[in-house]
């Protein structure tokens, strides 16, 4: 299994935020995948912005949920995750 984020309500704190709100976005990392760091990149007025995610929780199956905060400044905000593991990076 690979890290997962699909934009659904499980992975975004508010699927329809108002401009000016901050949303939490989550990535679920499978148990056993040694992840040392996750970064979120989004565009704000056409410029890339980066922030670090933090571990939010570990679920009953051992999967680790990471959380990053993102301010909503545009009606549509594109974003990606960069995931660092013991094998390198995946995005």
N, C-alpha and C positions, 0 to 999 in steps of 0.2 A: 504494500500500500504506500501511496505517496501523500505528502501534505495536501490538504484540501481546503478550498474556500470557493463558494459558489454564488455569493451575493444574496442568498436567501435570508429569511428572518433569523435563522440559526447563526448566521455569520456576520450580520450587520445589526447593530442595536436598534436602529430606526430606518426601515426601508424607504421612508418618505419624509426625510427631514426638511425643515424650513431653512432658508438661507440664514447663515449666522449660527446655526446649531453645530454642535460637535457630535460626531458619531463614533462609535467603537466598531472596528472591523476585526474579525477573528480568523485565525488559521488553525486548523486541527492537524497536529503532527502525530503520526502513528507512534505507538509505544515501540521503543527500541531504536527509533531513528534519532541518533544523537545530534540534536540541533543546538548550536551554541548561540545563534543570533538570528533574528529576523528583522528586516527593515521594510518599511512601507514607503513607497514613492507615489506621490500624486502630483497633479498639475494644479497650480494656483495662478490664474491669469496667464496661462501659457508657460509658466516657469516651473521646473521640477522642484519639489520639496521632499525632503527625506526625514523620517523619524524612526526611532527604534521601537519595536514591539516588546512587550513584557509578558512573562508567563502569567496567565489569568487563572488557570486551574488544570488539574489532572482529573480525567473522568474515571469511571469505574473500570473501564477496559485498559487503562494506562495511557490512553492518548493524551497528549499535552495540548491545551488550547492557549494560543498566544493572542494578545490583544494590542492593537495600536489605535490611537485617537487621531481623527481627521476632522478639521473644521470644514464646514460646507460653505463655500464661497460662490459656487456656480450651480446652476440647475442640474448639470451633468458633470460629474467629476470622475475622471479615469484614474485608476490606481493599479499598482502591481506590488507584489511582495518579492523580496530577495531573501532567500533562506540559505543560511550557512550551516552545513553539517560537517561531520568528520570526513566525508568524501569530497567536500568542496562546496560550491554554490549552485543553487537552482533558482530559477526565477519564473 
